[in-house]
Amino acid sequence: MYKRVSESVSYCLRGKILYCSLKIAFSRILKLMFLLYAFSVAYLLIYDTSFIVSIGLYENQYIAAVVCAGSTLVGFVLFAAVQWYSFSAKRILWAQMQNTEKIKTSVALVLKLIAVRFSVIAVKTVTFILSLLPSAFLFTVLYANLKNGMSDAVALVFLVGSVMLFIAGLSFALIVNQRYYLAEYCLFSGGSVKDVLLHSIYLMDFKCRKLLKCKLKHLPFKIFGIFVPQLSVIADAREFLLVTDKTIEYARKAHTQQKTVVFYCNKTTA
C-alpha cells in the first residue's frame, strides 16, 4: 500500500516539490519573524520598560495607548500572515495532488482558518487530558499510599496498571485526534467552524489508525524536514493521498477544491 502511495505521490507532484518547499520555507521565516517580534514587544513593553520610559512614551497615556494598540495590531497582522502562508503551502499541495484550481484568499477565509486551528488545538488538548486522567489518578493514588506504607506487591500492581492505562490513553488520544486531520481542507466546503470539524470527522472514518501509522513511518521525514522542506512536502503529500485515495479520481475531474470538498462532504462517495 505505502509503495503504491509513494509512486502516486511522485506522479502527482511532478515538478512542484521545490515550489511547495519554497512556500514552506517562507512560512517558517514568517513564523520566526513573528516570534522575534512578539518577544521584542513583550520585553520592551512588559518586562523591561526602561527604554520606553527613557524616550517618554509612557508620559502621555494617549500615546502609550496608541503604541500598545499599534503593536497589537501589527502582531495580529503578522500572525495572520504566518497562518495564511503555512496554509497556502498545503493549499498548493492539495491542488497539485488532485489537479484542481486553487481557491483565492480572502480576509474571511483567513479569520476562519485561525478559528479552525484554535478549535482543533483546543479539542485535541481536551482529548489528551481526558484520555490521560485515569492513569494520572492511579499514579496519584500510588504516590499517596506509598507514604502510608503500601506493600510492594500492591504498589507493583498499581504501577503496572498506571503504565498500561497511560499507554492505552495515549494511543487512544493519538488515534482519535487524527479525525481532525482534514479540518483545514474542509474549509473549502463552507459552513461554520463546527461544520468544518464535523466534515473532517466524517471524511476520516476508518482512516485514523492508518493515518497514524503513516505519520509514524514518515516521522524521520518530518524531523529532517525542519532543515530540508522537500522532505516535509513528500511526507504531507503521502499522508494526504492516503486519506483521500478513494476520491482522487473524482477530484482530478473537478474544477476547484471547493467543488471537490463539497462533493466529499455530501456523502456521495463510495
C-alpha positions in Angstrom: 0.0 0.0 0.0 2.7 2.5 1.0 4.7 1.7 -2.1 1.7 2.5 -4.3 1.1 5.7 -2.3 4.8 6.7 -2.9 4.6 6.1 -6.6 1.3 8.0 -6.9 2.8 11.0 -5.0 5.8 11.1 -7.3 3.5 11.2 -10.2 1.2 13.9 -8.8 3.9 16.2 -7.5 5.9 16.2 -10.8 7.9 19.4 -10.8 6.1 21.0 -7.9 8.1 19.8 -4.9 10.6 22.7 -5.0 7.8 25.2 -5.3 5.9 23.8 -2.3 9.2 23.7 -0.4 9.8 27.3 -1.0 6.3 28.1 0.3 7.0 26.2 3.4 10.4 27.8 3.9 8.9 31.3 3.5 6.1 30.5 6.0 8.8 29.3 8.5 10.7 32.6 8.0 7.5 34.5 8.7 6.9 32.4 11.8 10.4 33.2 13.1 9.8 36.9 12.4 6.5 36.8 14.4 8.2 35.0 17.3 11.0 37.6 17.4 8.5 40.4 17.1 6.3 39.0 19.9 9.4 38.5 22.2 10.7 42.0 21.5 7.3 43.7 22.2 6.8 41.7 25.4 10.3 42.5 26.5 10.1 46.3 25.8 6.5 46.9 26.9 6.2 44.5 29.8 9.5 43.0 31.1 12.0 45.9 30.8 10.3 49.2 30.1 13.4 51.3 30.8 13.9 52.1 27.1 10.2 53.1 26.6 10.3 55.3 29.7 13.6 56.9 28.6 12.0 58.2 25.4 8.9 59.4 27.1 6.3 57.2 25.6 4.7 56.5 29.0 4.4 60.1 30.0 1.3 60.6 27.8 -1.4 57.9 28.3 -2.9 58.5 24.9 0.4 58.0 23.2 1.0 54.9 25.3 -2.4 53.5 24.3 -1.7 54.2 20.6 1.7 52.4 20.9 0.1 49.4 22.6 -2.8 49.2 20.1 -0.5 49.6 17.1 1.9 46.9 18.4 -1.0 44.5 19.0 -2.4 45.2 15.5 0.9 44.7 13.8 1.4 41.5 15.8 -2.1 40.2 14.8 -1.4 41.0 11.1 1.9 39.2 11.2 0.3 36.3 13.0 -2.5 36.1 10.3 0.2 36.2 7.6 2.0 33.3 9.3 -1.2 31.3 9.4 -2.1 32.0 5.8 1.3 31.2 4.3 1.6 28.0 6.2 -1.9 27.1 4.9 -1.1 28.3 1.4 1.7 25.7 1.1 -0.8 23.0 1.9 -3.4 24.5 -0.5 -0.9 24.4 -3.4 0.0 20.8 -2.4 -3.7 19.8 -2.4 -4.4 21.4 -5.7 -1.4 19.7 -7.3 -2.3 16.3 -5.8 -5.9 16.5 -7.1 -5.3 18.5 -10.3 -7.8 21.2 -9.2 -7.7 25.0 -9.1 -6.5 26.9 -6.1 -9.1 28.8 -4.0 -8.4 32.6 -3.8 -7.6 34.0 -0.4 -9.9 36.4 1.5 -10.0 38.1 4.9 -12.9 36.0 5.9 -11.1 32.7 5.0 -8.0 33.7 6.9 -10.1 34.5 10.1 -12.0 31.3 9.7 -8.7 29.4 9.3 -7.4 30.9 12.6 -10.7 29.9 14.3 -10.5 26.4 13.0 -6.8 25.9 14.0 -7.5 27.2 17.6 -10.6 24.9 17.8 -8.6 21.9 16.7 -5.9 22.7 19.2 -8.5 23.0 22.0 -10.3 19.8 21.1 -7.1 17.8 20.8 -5.8 19.2 24.2 -9.1 18.3 25.9 -8.9 14.8 24.3 -5.4 14.2 25.6 -6.3 15.4 29.1 -9.3 13.2 29.4 -7.5 10.2 28.0 -4.6 10.5 30.4 -6.8 11.3 33.5 -7.3 7.6 34.6 -3.5 6.9 34.6 -2.8 10.2 36.3 -5.4 9.3 39.0 -3.8 5.9 39.6 -0.3 7.5 39.8 -1.7 9.9 42.4 -3.2 7.1 44.4 0.0 5.2 44.2 2.1 8.1 45.3 -0.2 9.0 48.2 -0.3 5.4 49.5 3.4 4.8 49.2 3.9 7.3 52.1 1.4 5.3 54.2 3.3 2.0 53.9 1.7 0.3 50.9 3.1 -3.2 50.3 5.4 -3.8 47.4 3.0 -6.2 45.7 0.1 -3.8 45.8 2.4 -0.9 44.7 3.6 -3.0 41.7 0.0 -3.8 40.7 -0.8 0.0 40.8 2.3 0.8 38.9 1.7 -1.7 36.1 -2.0 -0.6 35.9 -0.9 3.0 35.7 1.6 2.4 32.9 -0.9 0.3 30.9 -3.6 3.0 31.3 -1.1 5.6 30.2 -0.2 3.7 27.1 -3.8 2.9 26.3 -4.9 6.5 26.9 -2.1 8.0 24.8 -2.8 5.6 22.0 -6.5 6.4 22.1 -5.8 10.1 22.1 -3.4 9.9 19.2 -5.8 7.9 17.1 -8.9 10.0 17.9 -7.1 13.3 17.2 -6.4 12.1 13.6 -10.1 12.7 12.9 -9.3 16.4 12.6 -6.6 15.9 10.0 -8.7 17.3 7.2 -10.2 20.2 9.1 -8.3 22.8 7.2 -9.0 21.1 3.9 -12.8 21.2 4.7 -12.6 25.0 5.0 -13.5 25.0 1.3 -16.8 23.3 1.9 -18.2 26.4 3.6 -20.3 26.4 6.8 -19.3 27.2 10.3 -16.3 26.1 12.3 -18.4 23.3 13.8 -19.4 22.1 10.3 -15.8 22.1 9.2 -14.8 19.9 12.2 -17.8 17.6 11.6 -16.9 17.2 7.9 -13.4 16.3 8.8 -14.6 13.7 11.3 -16.9 12.2 8.6 -14.1 12.0 6.0 -11.7 10.4 8.4 -14.0 7.5 9.3 -11.9 4.2 9.4 -8.8 6.1 8.4 -7.4 7.4 11.7 -5.3 4.3 12.6 -4.0 4.0 9.0 -3.0 7.7 9.0 -1.3 7.4 12.4 0.8 4.5 11.1 1.7 6.6 8.1 2.8 9.5 10.2 5.0 7.3 12.4 6.5 5.8 9.3 7.3 9.3 8.0 8.5 10.7 11.3 12.1 10.9 10.1 10.9 12.9 7.1 9.2 15.4 9.4 12.2 15.7 11.7 14.8 16.2 8.9 12.1 18.3 7.0 12.8 21.1 9.5 16.1 21.6 7.7 15.1 20.2 4.3 11.5 21.3 3.4 11.3 18.9 0.5 11.0 16.0 2.9 8.1 17.7 4.7 6.3 18.1 1.3 6.8 14.4 0.5 5.5 13.3 3.9 2.5 15.6 3.8 1.6 14.6 0.2 1.7 10.9 1.1 -0.5 11.4 4.2 -3.0 13.4 2.2 -3.1 10.9 -0.6 -3.6 8.0 1.9 -6.7 9.6 3.4 -8.3 10.8 0.1 -7.4 8.0 -2.2 -11.0 6.8 -2.8 -12.0 10.3 -4.1 -8.9 11.2 -6.1 -10.4 10.1 -9.3 -13.3 12.5 -9.0 -11.0 15.3 -7.7 -9.0 15.2 -10.9 -12.2 15.9 -12.9 -13.3 18.8 -10.6 -12.7 22.4 -11.4 -12.0 23.8 -7.9 -11.1 22.5 -4.5 -14.4 23.9 -3.2 -16.4 21.7 -5.6 -14.3 18.7 -4.6 -14.7 19.1 -0.9 -18.4 19.7 -1.2 -18.6 16.5 -3.2 -16.9 14.7 -0.4 -19.0 16.1 2.4 -22.3 15.4 0.6 -21.6 11.7 1.2 -21.8 10.8 -2.4 -18.6 8.9 -2.5 -18.3 5.2 -2.2 
